[in-house]
Amino acid sequence: MKRLKFHDQIRVFNVEGIDMVGDLHTGTVIGLDEDGKQFTEKMLEGEVDFQARSAMTETENELLNEFTECGFFDDVRREGIKSAYVHVTDKCNLHCLGCYSLVEDRNNKVQMPINQVRLTLNQLKECGVKRIIFSGGEPFLRTDFWEICKMAKEELGFEHVSVITNGTLPSKAYKEAITYLDEIAVSIDGFDATSWFIRDEGIMPAVIETIDFLKSHVPVSLIATLHSKNIKHMKDYQQFAKGKGLYLSYSILSVSPDDEKFQDYLFSQEDFLSINENIKTLDYEAGMLDTPIEAMSFGCKGKCGVCSDVISIGADGSIYPCHMMHDDNLSLGNITATTVQKAVEAFDMDKIHIDSIDDCSACEFKYLCAGGCRGRSYYYHKELNRKDAYCPLFKAHFSELMTHLKEQIGMN
């Protein structure tokens, strides 16, 4: 007798009356009727004899074929880090409210020496990282930044090298580096020359000039940070991006709710619903960063990308599980004293898995959103295994998706 059993990342769950089986490793989701659910539960318990397929119903055989094709029986191996944020400097020429990489006395800090940048990039290459995202501070404040970009792209051969910039510097600051960049992401605060919210007043004309210069030399994307004061302008941001012919992603302001200076910028429950409504009605494609983006897509998930898909290196060489977790208490060590590989291997992945988040244990959406962003959980609770404070946004989003799904299959 040859019994088949799923690998340990398979979950059976029900969302708004629809039974599903999903693979936390690949994200695959398969809908089930009652017979399919019973058969799948037998599979979970290892009670199905593969050699008795002739006695199975047509539906059971179809499901078994589907499970096999989707890799439900395959060995699951931990994949390497795909992307890495490398903060090459803490120095910045702006004073943005809620900056995730803000450090005290940042403009007097010694920037990462270029030999340490090389050490960092070499270690990331050895870990199998494919994508490098340079950040800061403002990376282009470094006069040798072009050398760093050249090192990453030409010498070490990373598949995709990009940088996040505030776009306020003169065009000459960008000229040497853009030859070695696959993409530049420009963070925008306003949606025209006069609007501003959390950044220095009056910078948007310079930012717009930079965008116009850069897009004629290198692929450019835009990032706008959402907060309570600008969500009503989501369509304005979209129109600005559309007018420039550029892709726009939204980041969500993620800050401590206990800090008084952020109180006027925190989302209310109504704001979450407003964001979801705006996303539904926009006629121009937009992404959602730091939500995280994978949490908004329809698929089976057990965790966000912390220390599995992404890692972050601070400007002092500190290794962090994610660019949203630049906190001394979350540091995994320093690039000068350990290796990225050792730091990643030492990180306890179980503590950020959705099955370890008690707040989410009874939620029907938990295997769709994976509990959201662990960094934001830490901002709000000083713990990694608590649900994302922006949970209402995820619930509204997935409830809407389920409504459309039920309409398509005739359940409504």
HUUR-V581791 format. One record per residue. N is the residue number from 1. D_CENTER is the distance of its C-alpha to the mean C-alpha in Angstrom with 2 decimals. Layout:
BEGIN
n=N d_center=D_CENTER
n=N d_center=D_CENTER
END
This chain:
BEGIN
n=1 d_center=44.25
n=2 d_center=40.73
n=3 d_center=38.15
n=4 d_center=34.57
n=5 d_center=31.73
n=6 d_center=28.03
n=7 d_center=25.75
n=8 d_center=24.28
n=9 d_center=20.84
n=10 d_center=22.57
n=11 d_center=22.63
n=12 d_center=24.96
n=13 d_center=24.10
n=14 d_center=25.24
n=15 d_center=23.42
n=16 d_center=25.85
n=17 d_center=28.69
n=18 d_center=27.13
n=19 d_center=27.21
n=20 d_center=24.55
n=21 d_center=23.91
n=22 d_center=20.52
n=23 d_center=19.26
n=24 d_center=16.36
n=25 d_center=16.34
n=26 d_center=16.28
n=27 d_center=15.08
n=28 d_center=18.59
n=29 d_center=20.22
n=30 d_center=23.99
n=31 d_center=26.05
n=32 d_center=29.26
n=33 d_center=32.64
n=34 d_center=34.80
n=35 d_center=36.43
n=36 d_center=33.17
n=37 d_center=31.75
n=38 d_center=34.90
n=39 d_center=34.80
n=40 d_center=31.14
n=41 d_center=31.98
n=42 d_center=34.89
n=43 d_center=32.62
n=44 d_center=30.48
n=45 d_center=33.73
n=46 d_center=34.98
n=47 d_center=37.93
n=48 d_center=37.93
n=49 d_center=40.41
n=50 d_center=39.16
n=51 d_center=42.80
n=52 d_center=43.79
n=53 d_center=41.83
n=54 d_center=45.10
n=55 d_center=45.39
n=56 d_center=41.94
n=57 d_center=41.61
n=58 d_center=40.25
n=59 d_center=37.08
n=60 d_center=36.62
n=61 d_center=37.14
n=62 d_center=34.66
n=63 d_center=32.02
n=64 d_center=32.87
n=65 d_center=32.51
n=66 d_center=29.12
n=67 d_center=27.94
n=68 d_center=29.32
n=69 d_center=27.77
n=70 d_center=24.29
n=71 d_center=24.69
n=72 d_center=25.17
n=73 d_center=27.89
n=74 d_center=26.38
n=75 d_center=25.76
n=76 d_center=22.15
n=77 d_center=21.25
n=78 d_center=18.38
n=79 d_center=16.58
n=80 d_center=15.96
n=81 d_center=13.05
n=82 d_center=11.86
n=83 d_center=10.32
n=84 d_center=11.59
n=85 d_center=11.68
n=86 d_center=15.43
n=87 d_center=16.93
n=88 d_center=20.40
n=89 d_center=21.95
n=90 d_center=21.85
n=91 d_center=24.29
n=92 d_center=23.57
n=93 d_center=25.96
n=94 d_center=24.32
n=95 d_center=24.08
n=96 d_center=20.94
n=97 d_center=20.83
n=98 d_center=17.93
n=99 d_center=16.74
n=100 d_center=14.16
n=101 d_center=16.07
n=102 d_center=19.48
n=103 d_center=22.20
n=104 d_center=25.85
n=105 d_center=28.22
n=106 d_center=25.47
n=107 d_center=27.84
n=108 d_center=30.33
n=109 d_center=28.06
n=110 d_center=28.90
n=111 d_center=26.19
n=112 d_center=25.06
n=113 d_center=28.09
n=114 d_center=27.65
n=115 d_center=28.94
n=116 d_center=26.17
n=117 d_center=23.61
n=118 d_center=25.36
n=119 d_center=25.26
n=120 d_center=21.52
n=121 d_center=20.93
n=122 d_center=23.54
n=123 d_center=21.99
n=124 d_center=18.56
n=125 d_center=20.56
n=126 d_center=22.45
n=127 d_center=19.37
n=128 d_center=18.59
n=129 d_center=15.66
n=130 d_center=15.67
n=131 d_center=13.44
n=132 d_center=14.18
n=133 d_center=12.67
n=134 d_center=15.52
n=135 d_center=15.22
n=136 d_center=17.65
n=137 d_center=19.64
n=138 d_center=20.71
n=139 d_center=20.83
n=140 d_center=23.65
n=141 d_center=25.92
n=142 d_center=26.55
n=143 d_center=29.56
n=144 d_center=28.69
n=145 d_center=25.12
n=146 d_center=26.43
n=147 d_center=27.73
n=148 d_center=24.38
n=149 d_center=22.85
n=150 d_center=25.92
n=151 d_center=25.63
n=152 d_center=22.09
n=153 d_center=22.91
n=154 d_center=26.61
n=155 d_center=27.54
n=156 d_center=24.68
n=157 d_center=23.54
n=158 d_center=19.74
n=159 d_center=18.80
n=160 d_center=16.50
n=161 d_center=16.92
n=162 d_center=15.44
n=163 d_center=15.78
n=164 d_center=14.71
n=165 d_center=18.02
n=166 d_center=19.66
n=167 d_center=22.18
n=168 d_center=25.25
n=169 d_center=27.18
n=170 d_center=30.11
n=171 d_center=29.57
n=172 d_center=31.37
n=173 d_center=28.58
n=174 d_center=26.30
n=175 d_center=28.99
n=176 d_center=29.19
n=177 d_center=25.49
n=178 d_center=24.53
n=179 d_center=26.60
n=180 d_center=24.16
n=181 d_center=20.84
n=182 d_center=19.13
n=183 d_center=17.24
n=184 d_center=17.30
n=185 d_center=14.85
n=186 d_center=17.08
n=187 d_center=16.06
n=188 d_center=18.55
n=189 d_center=20.05
n=190 d_center=22.72
n=191 d_center=23.39
n=192 d_center=26.84
n=193 d_center=29.12
n=194 d_center=30.06
n=195 d_center=27.13
n=196 d_center=25.24
n=197 d_center=23.60
n=198 d_center=21.89
n=199 d_center=22.92
n=200 d_center=26.37
n=201 d_center=28.73
n=202 d_center=30.00
n=203 d_center=27.35
n=204 d_center=26.28
n=205 d_center=29.28
n=206 d_center=28.34
n=207 d_center=24.69
n=208 d_center=26.01
n=209 d_center=28.49
n=210 d_center=25.89
n=211 d_center=23.77
n=212 d_center=27.02
n=213 d_center=27.95
n=214 d_center=24.74
n=215 d_center=24.23
n=216 d_center=27.66
n=217 d_center=26.75
n=218 d_center=23.13
n=219 d_center=20.29
n=220 d_center=18.73
n=221 d_center=15.82
n=222 d_center=15.55
n=223 d_center=13.16
n=224 d_center=14.76
n=225 d_center=14.04
n=226 d_center=15.24
n=227 d_center=17.70
n=228 d_center=20.92
n=229 d_center=23.03
n=230 d_center=21.39
n=231 d_center=20.00
n=232 d_center=23.41
n=233 d_center=22.85
n=234 d_center=19.85
n=235 d_center=22.39
n=236 d_center=23.74
n=237 d_center=20.49
n=238 d_center=20.30
n=239 d_center=23.92
n=240 d_center=23.49
n=241 d_center=20.84
n=242 d_center=23.02
n=243 d_center=26.04
n=244 d_center=24.60
n=245 d_center=23.47
n=246 d_center=19.86
n=247 d_center=16.44
n=248 d_center=14.76
n=249 d_center=11.24
n=250 d_center=11.16
n=251 d_center=9.59
n=252 d_center=11.16
n=253 d_center=13.66
n=254 d_center=13.03
n=255 d_center=16.40
n=256 d_center=19.14
n=257 d_center=21.16
n=258 d_center=24.26
n=259 d_center=24.43
n=260 d_center=26.98
n=261 d_center=25.79
n=262 d_center=22.64
n=263 d_center=24.59
n=264 d_center=25.16
n=265 d_center=21.52
n=266 d_center=20.20
n=267 d_center=19.58
n=268 d_center=22.38
n=269 d_center=22.30
n=270 d_center=23.70
n=271 d_center=20.96
n=272 d_center=18.35
n=273 d_center=20.73
n=274 d_center=21.27
n=275 d_center=17.64
n=276 d_center=17.70
n=277 d_center=21.11
n=278 d_center=20.17
n=279 d_center=17.36
n=280 d_center=20.05
n=281 d_center=22.74
n=282 d_center=21.21
n=283 d_center=22.98
n=284 d_center=20.47
n=285 d_center=17.17
n=286 d_center=14.11
n=287 d_center=10.36
n=288 d_center=8.23
n=289 d_center=5.57
n=290 d_center=4.83
n=291 d_center=6.26
n=292 d_center=3.65
n=293 d_center=4.75
n=294 d_center=6.17
n=295 d_center=7.81
n=296 d_center=9.73
n=297 d_center=11.07
n=298 d_center=14.33
n=299 d_center=14.46
n=300 d_center=15.39
n=301 d_center=12.86
n=302 d_center=13.93
n=303 d_center=11.03
n=304 d_center=7.35
n=305 d_center=6.63
n=306 d_center=8.66
n=307 d_center=11.56
n=308 d_center=11.37
n=309 d_center=8.86
n=310 d_center=8.30
n=311 d_center=10.90
n=312 d_center=12.26
n=313 d_center=15.92
n=314 d_center=17.65
n=315 d_center=20.56
n=316 d_center=23.00
n=317 d_center=21.71
n=318 d_center=20.07
n=319 d_center=17.47
n=320 d_center=14.57
n=321 d_center=12.20
n=322 d_center=9.18
n=323 d_center=9.55
n=324 d_center=9.46
n=325 d_center=12.31
n=326 d_center=15.00
n=327 d_center=17.84
n=328 d_center=20.97
n=329 d_center=21.04
n=330 d_center=17.80
n=331 d_center=18.89
n=332 d_center=19.45
n=333 d_center=22.26
n=334 d_center=23.02
n=335 d_center=23.01
n=336 d_center=26.77
n=337 d_center=27.59
n=338 d_center=25.44
n=339 d_center=23.32
n=340 d_center=19.62
n=341 d_center=20.64
n=342 d_center=22.64
n=343 d_center=20.03
n=344 d_center=17.49
n=345 d_center=20.38
n=346 d_center=21.48
n=347 d_center=18.31
n=348 d_center=19.08
n=349 d_center=16.47
n=350 d_center=18.66
n=351 d_center=18.21
n=352 d_center=14.58
n=353 d_center=15.44
n=354 d_center=15.98
n=355 d_center=19.65
n=356 d_center=19.96
n=357 d_center=18.80
n=358 d_center=22.19
n=359 d_center=21.07
n=360 d_center=19.54
n=361 d_center=22.37
n=362 d_center=24.26
n=363 d_center=21.55
n=364 d_center=21.87
n=365 d_center=18.26
n=366 d_center=16.87
n=367 d_center=16.37
n=368 d_center=14.49
n=369 d_center=11.86
n=370 d_center=12.16
n=371 d_center=12.80
n=372 d_center=9.58
n=373 d_center=8.07
n=374 d_center=10.46
n=375 d_center=10.49
n=376 d_center=11.76
n=377 d_center=14.06
n=378 d_center=15.49
n=379 d_center=16.09
n=380 d_center=18.06
n=381 d_center=19.75
n=382 d_center=19.73
n=383 d_center=18.76
n=384 d_center=15.74
n=385 d_center=17.26
n=386 d_center=17.52
n=387 d_center=15.87
n=388 d_center=13.39
n=389 d_center=15.78
n=390 d_center=14.29
n=391 d_center=15.34
n=392 d_center=17.85
n=393 d_center=15.38
n=394 d_center=13.99
n=395 d_center=17.64
n=396 d_center=18.90
n=397 d_center=16.44
n=398 d_center=17.20
n=399 d_center=20.81
n=400 d_center=21.12
n=401 d_center=19.83
n=402 d_center=22.32
n=403 d_center=25.04
n=404 d_center=24.68
n=405 d_center=24.65
n=406 d_center=27.80
n=407 d_center=29.45
n=408 d_center=28.93
n=409 d_center=30.52
n=410 d_center=33.22
n=411 d_center=32.42
n=412 d_center=32.83
END
